[in-house]
Amino acid sequence: MVKEKHNFREFFYLCAPDNPKANKKAVCFSCIRKHTLPIAITKPECYVPNKALLCRNHLKKCENFASEYNESERQEILSCKVPEDEKKSKECRTEVIGNNIETTDATASASSTSVIKQTTLSGYVSRPYSKKDETHFENLVLLMMVLNGLSFTFLENKETQELFRYIAPALKLPGRHAISNRVLSKSVKQLTQSIVEQAKADAIGVTAAFDGWTNIKQEHLFGVVFITSSGKTLIWGSKNISDQRSKTEDVKMLIKSLMNNAESKQIKINCYVSDSAGEYAAARYALFYIVFYAYY
């Protein structure tokens, strides 16, 4: 049986929790539009466990939410019920009946109907579409395409445009040139900033793991990932080393460049991990002695 969505679900983006046994992480859409998804998902003040009461409490004190809606809209949204309200309402009615057992049927009927019926937002098809919403929508479209392996021409398919036009006529799909240049470049910049902030915030330090592989263009690539002290993987980047492969000195220069780049961004790297390839092993040992003698 599918669990029914609570009344505040449409104001939050759900993602996997840090603890697999916990409720999904509900990230506030207003905070996402303010900071972007990669950054908001790392800020504790931007997300809560996916429970109706916690989501409502977040919206009550969220400054980003308050800046997007006027007072009457906020009151209407926050007046939506949560399961805890039902329990309190039942307790109050039981107490009233116990204290007024001698009252007339008319009085009892009036008291039972005095509870204000609150409307839900499930009947609303859409809401005002702002400039911030447009940027957020484009980021969501890009995320959908990347995760599903869709080509950029997917946006210009007649069937795709008809579907989005039917769901929300106000939405304008970005073209393939816009999504592959403007939106992608901006998203990459935001994601890079988020990765740097997460790596820099790790007080214990990160582990740098690197490896080489060949892509479908037969280009030899050198990739680096950071592993935080909590076990989270951060994609740092990759470089085409087709003209440098199997040269220990070139690999040493790449690792030195990585060390200098991380140091300039105040990222603490505890150790470096590579595969057993000869040039990587030789470069690792050479750099170990350089670092060892530099400190001792």
Backbone hydrogen bonds, N-H to C=O, Kabsch-Sander energy under -0.5 kcal/mol:
donor,donor_aa,acceptor,acceptor_aa,energy
9,R,6,H,-1.6
11,F,8,F,-1.5
12,F,9,R,-1.8
13,Y,27,V,-3.3
14,L,12,F,-0.5
15,C,25,K,-2.0
22,A,19,N,-2.1
25,K,15,C,-2.3
26,A,24,K,-0.5
26,A,48,V,-3.1
27,V,13,Y,-3.1
27,V,25,K,-0.7
28,C,26,A,-0.5
28,C,46,C,-2.6
29,F,11,F,-2.4
32,I,28,C,-2.1
33,R,29,F,-2.5
34,K,30,S,-1.1
35,H,31,C,-3.1
36,T,32,I,-3.3
40,A,36,T,-2.7
41,I,37,L,-2.3
42,T,39,I,-1.5
43,K,39,I,-0.6
43,K,40,A,-1.0
46,C,43,K,-2.2
47,Y,44,P,-0.8
48,V,26,A,-1.9
50,N,24,K,-2.3
51,K,49,P,-2.6
55,C,51,K,-2.6
56,R,52,A,-2.5
57,N,53,L,-2.3
58,H,54,L,-2.0
59,L,55,C,-2.1
60,K,56,R,-1.9
61,K,57,N,-1.1
61,K,58,H,-0.6
62,C,58,H,-0.9
63,E,61,K,-0.6
66,A,62,C,-1.9
67,S,63,E,-1.7
68,E,64,N,-0.7
68,E,65,F,-0.9
69,Y,65,F,-1.0
74,R,70,N,-2.4
75,Q,71,E,-2.3
76,E,72,S,-2.1
77,I,73,E,-2.4
78,L,74,R,-3.0
79,S,75,Q,-1.0
80,C,77,I,-1.4
85,D,82,V,-1.5
86,E,82,V,-1.1
87,K,83,P,-1.6
88,K,84,E,-2.2
89,S,85,D,-2.5
90,K,86,E,-2.2
91,E,87,K,-2.3
92,C,88,K,-2.4
93,R,89,S,-2.3
94,T,90,K,-2.3
95,E,91,E,-2.2
96,V,92,C,-2.4
97,I,93,R,-2.3
98,G,94,T,-2.1
99,N,95,E,-2.3
100,N,96,V,-1.6
101,I,98,G,-0.6
103,T,100,N,-1.7
108,A,104,T,-2.3
109,S,105,D,-2.5
110,A,106,A,-2.3
111,S,107,T,-2.4
112,S,108,A,-2.0
113,T,109,S,-1.4
114,S,111,S,-0.7
118,Q,116,I,-0.6
124,Y,121,L,-1.7
130,S,128,P,-0.7
134,E,130,S,-1.4
135,T,131,K,-1.7
136,H,132,K,-2.3
137,F,133,D,-2.8
138,E,134,E,-2.2
139,N,135,T,-1.9
140,L,136,H,-2.1
141,V,137,F,-2.3
142,L,138,E,-2.2
143,L,139,N,-2.5
144,M,140,L,-2.5
145,M,141,V,-2.2
146,V,142,L,-2.4
147,L,143,L,-2.4
148,N,144,M,-1.4
149,G,145,M,-0.5
149,G,146,V,-0.9
150,L,145,M,-2.6
154,F,151,S,-1.6
155,L,152,F,-1.3
156,E,153,T,-1.2
157,N,154,F,-1.1
161,Q,157,N,-2.1
162,E,158,K,-2.2
163,L,159,E,-2.0
164,F,160,T,-2.1
165,R,161,Q,-2.2
166,Y,162,E,-1.8
167,I,163,L,-2.2
168,A,164,F,-2.6
171,L,168,A,-1.6
173,L,171,L,-0.6
179,I,175,G,-2.5
180,S,176,R,-1.8
181,N,177,H,-1.3
183,V,178,A,-2.5
184,L,179,I,-1.1
185,S,181,N,-2.1
186,K,182,R,-2.0
187,S,183,V,-2.4
188,V,184,L,-2.6
189,K,185,S,-2.0
190,Q,186,K,-2.1
191,L,187,S,-2.6
192,T,188,V,-2.6
193,Q,189,K,-2.0
194,S,190,Q,-2.1
195,I,191,L,-2.4
196,V,192,T,-2.3
197,E,193,Q,-2.2
198,Q,194,S,-2.2
199,A,195,I,-2.5
200,K,196,V,-2.6
201,A,197,E,-1.7
202,D,198,Q,-0.5
202,D,199,A,-0.8
203,A,201,A,-1.0
206,V,268,K,-2.9
207,T,227,I,-2.3
208,A,271,C,-2.6
209,A,207,T,-0.6
209,A,225,V,-2.9
210,F,273,V,-2.7
211,D,223,G,-1.7
213,W,221,L,-1.6
215,N,219,E,-2.0
218,Q,215,N,-2.0
221,L,213,W,-3.2
221,L,219,E,-0.6
222,F,239,K,-2.7
223,G,211,D,-2.7
223,G,221,L,-0.5
224,V,237,G,-2.9
225,V,209,A,-2.6
226,F,234,L,-3.0
227,I,207,T,-2.4
228,T,226,F,-0.5
228,T,232,K,-2.7
231,G,228,T,-1.7
234,L,226,F,-3.3
236,W,224,V,-1.6
236,W,234,L,-0.7
237,G,224,V,-1.7
239,K,222,F,-1.8
241,I,220,H,-3.1
241,I,239,K,-0.6
244,Q,241,I,-1.8
245,R,241,I,-1.5
247,K,244,Q,-1.3
248,T,246,S,-0.6
251,V,247,K,-2.1
252,K,248,T,-2.4
253,M,249,E,-2.0
254,L,250,D,-1.9
255,I,251,V,-2.3
256,K,252,K,-2.5
257,S,253,M,-2.4
258,L,254,L,-2.0
259,M,255,I,-2.4
260,N,256,K,-2.6
261,N,257,S,-2.4
262,A,258,L,-2.5
263,E,259,M,-2.3
264,S,260,N,-2.2
265,K,261,N,-1.0
266,Q,263,E,-1.5
267,I,262,A,-2.9
268,K,266,Q,-0.5
269,I,267,I,-0.6
270,N,206,V,-3.0
270,N,268,K,-0.6
271,C,206,V,-0.7
273,V,208,A,-2.9
281,A,277,A,-2.6
282,A,278,G,-2.7
283,A,279,E,-1.9
284,R,280,Y,-2.5
285,Y,281,A,-2.3
286,A,282,A,-2.2
287,L,283,A,-2.4
288,F,284,R,-1.8
289,Y,285,Y,-1.8
290,I,286,A,-1.7
291,V,287,L,-2.7
292,F,288,F,-2.6
293,Y,289,Y,-2.5
294,A,290,I,-1.6
295,Y,291,V,-1.4
296,Y,292,F,-2.2
